[in-house]
Amino acid sequence: MKYQTLKKTDLRISEIGLGTNAVGGHNLFQNLSEADGIEFVREALNNGVNFIDTADIYGVGRSEELVGEVVKEFKRDDLVIATKGAQQWLEDGSVKTNNRPEYLRAALENSLQRLQLDYVDLYYLHFPDKETPFAESIGALARLKEEGKIRAIGISNVSLEQLKEANAHGDISALQSPYNMLDRSAEEELLPYCVENNISFIPYGPLAFGLLGGGFTKDTKLDAQDWRNSVPLFQGEQFGKTLETVDKLKEFAAQKETTLPNLALVWLLAQQGVDAVIPGGKRKERILENIQASDMSLSKEELNFIHNILINN
Ligand SMILES: NC(=O)c1ccc[n+]([C@@H]2O[C@H](COP(=O)([O-])OP(=O)(O)OC[C@H]3O[C@@H](n4cnc5c(N)ncnc54)[C@H](OP(=O)(O)O)[C@@H]3O)[C@@H](O)[C@H]2O)c1
């Protein structure tokens, strides 16, 4: 496993991290086995992955609790734990985005309790709330950093304009945005800004939320409650087109004697500004496959070949 430095910190993160929205994330995926979720995290930590991504909203706290159970079996200093706040769940079951400083402080305290930790290494503002100025929300996170409750500040789901405002004082170490072979919109503005401004770009949905796992066919149907129904790549005509591209990528992966998910991960790691990927999943067998991507590389010719497949998507 190769490790990279999270920008503006001395934290070393494994290039292959772990996404845990399906670890106890019952609000996002149905019928999850929590025992499998625990095994998934443990398998990753036992195999060189030290960068874990969770959020308070995953399973409305349950993902953090399960991650916390496993993390305490390992040496704290070796791990880089990232979580996110700003999604306030209300008693009626609805979720409100809240960036108020007092709310963020309380949300972090609750996350620390669930994770059974004194600090988190990276704390992301999960979504902007459109009301609170970034000077206030990021200012609140900067104070939490001074107090030692977080080591670095991240942000997610923002436009370039919002990112610039949030990073006005250079506080942001990491941006988490959607980016994968099938959705390259981050390359237009966000990724170049991160490269120029010393921010680690951490793509979410690195396997296009499962499409680049290679198991989808035109007959695959998501559960009605599955949040991925809202992702355009899974919808209508685009879904069919996507599967054609996936087939071409699979063919190329086979020629290279690798798998499509590994090709998708190493392709992301080859992009300047991407310091780690955080593939998610529900099964521990995924881990041993996905970590192999860190041992791979792509030549300039191979990157060009892939580019030509992708521009025709
Ligand atoms: N900041 C945000 O707003 C935001 C939004 C979304 C996600 N995230 C974070 O990003 C992480 C990654 O995104 P994601 O989990 O949604 O999507 P993803 O990593 O692109 O895809 C996950 C899917 O890929 C499948 N998969 C993983 N490894 C595979 C392999 N080797 N072969 C075949 N299939 C494989 C998993 O299948 P199985 O389920 O069958 O194992 C799962 O369905 C999340 O877990 C979360 O931590 C953040």
The ligand as an ORCA input file, in Angstrom:
! r2SCAN-3c Opt
* xyz 0 1
  N     -19.486     13.478      0.581
  C     -20.602     12.926      0.147
  O     -21.656     13.569      0.025
  C     -20.562     11.477     -0.237
  C     -21.541     10.933     -1.091
  C     -21.455      9.579     -1.424
  C     -20.421      8.798     -0.922
  N     -19.494      9.340     -0.070
  C     -18.392      8.546      0.493
  O     -17.682      7.941     -0.561
  C     -17.606      6.534     -0.348
  C     -17.547      5.816     -1.669
  O     -18.726      6.057     -2.410
  P     -19.840      4.940     -2.562
  O     -19.577      3.854     -1.563
  O     -21.147      5.603     -2.520
  O     -19.618      4.437     -4.037
  P     -18.449      3.611     -4.760
  O     -17.297      3.438     -3.880
  O     -18.258      4.253     -6.075
  O     -19.182      2.245     -5.034
  C     -19.552      1.353     -4.017
  C     -20.128      0.137     -4.689
  O     -19.093     -0.504     -5.417
  C     -19.134     -1.878     -5.172
  N     -17.751     -2.384     -5.127
  C     -16.740     -1.990     -4.316
  N     -15.613     -2.683     -4.599
  C     -15.938     -3.529     -5.604
  C     -15.218     -4.517     -6.312
  N     -13.933     -4.763     -6.065
  N     -15.881     -5.212     -7.283
  C     -17.171     -4.981     -7.553
  N     -17.914     -4.063     -6.903
  C     -17.299     -3.347     -5.944
  C     -19.834     -2.081     -3.849
  O     -20.530     -3.293     -3.918
  P     -21.092     -4.084     -2.651
  O     -22.035     -3.142     -1.978
  O     -21.760     -5.244     -3.262
  O     -19.920     -4.449     -1.799
  C     -20.752     -0.869     -3.776
  O     -22.007     -1.205     -4.336
  C     -18.855      6.225      0.500
  O     -18.804      4.975      1.135
  C     -18.848      7.407      1.426
  O     -17.915      7.195      2.475
  C     -19.539     10.674      0.246
*
